[in-house]
């Protein structure tokens, strides 16, 4: 990958991380920061697909350490559904929620 492409990839990684850490909706974050919503979603998908072979991705999507200090884990299901789990979450309740969301995934 050339330097220009790697620079663009790094820039979008930073933007996506900033949006997720901001607590703002994608629309509000993009409006405040003059960032394209379409671009943000496209790059998020592109970066996720590029990392899919590097562990972390499962049948339901991606599990990652949470940039949000309140959440312990962010579970991103296929279809864009994102669950923020705090330390000590109820595992039985999580199983029920995931089963309920499976048709959306």
N, C-alpha and C positions, 0 to 999 in steps of 0.2 A: 504494500500500500504506500502511495507516495505521501510526502509531507503535508500537502494541501488537504488530501482526504483524511489523513490522521488528525490534522488540526480541526477539521469540521467535526469529526467523530468526538474528539475531546470536548469541543465547545458544546455539542448537544448533550453529551454525558453530564456536563456541569449544569446546563440549563434544566435537564430533567431532574437531577438531584436537588437543585435549588427549588424547583416547583414542588417536589414531593416533601421537602423539609419545610416549605413555607406554610403549609396548612391551607393554602388558597386553592380554589378550584382551578382547573386548567385554564378555563376561560378568563378568570380574574387575573391569574398570574401572567398569562400571555398579554392581556390588555395593559397591565401595569408595566410590563417589561418590553413592550413592542416586539413580541415574539409571535410567530405564526402558529396558531393552534394546529393547523394541518401538518406543519413541519414538525411540531413537537410530537404529535401522535405517530407520524411516519418514522421519525428517528427513534422513538421509544420502541416501536415494533422492530425496526431494523436492528437496533442494538440487542434487543431481547433474543431475536432469532439468531443473531451472530454468536450469542453466548449460550444458546440452547445446548450445544454439544459440550459445554465446559461445566458439567455438573450443575446441581441446583434445580434443574428443570425436571418436573415429573409429570404424571398423568394430568394433574390439575394445573400445571403451570410452574411458576417459579417461587421459591422460598428464599428470602434474603434477610440479612440483618437489617433492622429498621434504622433509617436515619433519624427517625422521630424518637427522642429519648423516652417518651411515654410508652411507646410500643416496643415489645421485645422482639416480635417477629411480624413481618408483613408477608401474608400468603396471597399471591396473585394467581387467581384461577383463570383458566382459559375464558375468553369472552370479556376480559377486562375487569372482572369482579375482583376487588382487592379487600382483604380482611386484615385489619391491624390487631394483633393479639398482644395483650399485656402479659407480663410475667405472672404465673399462677392462674392462667385462663383455665376454664372448665373444658377438659378434653372431650367429655361426653357431649357437651353442648356443641363444641366445634364439629364433631362427627355429624350431628344432626343438621347443622347449618350447611355443611359441605354436601350432604346428601340432598338437602332441599335445593341447593344451587346447581347440582349436577346437570339438570336439563338446560341451564343457561350456559354451561361450560362447553 
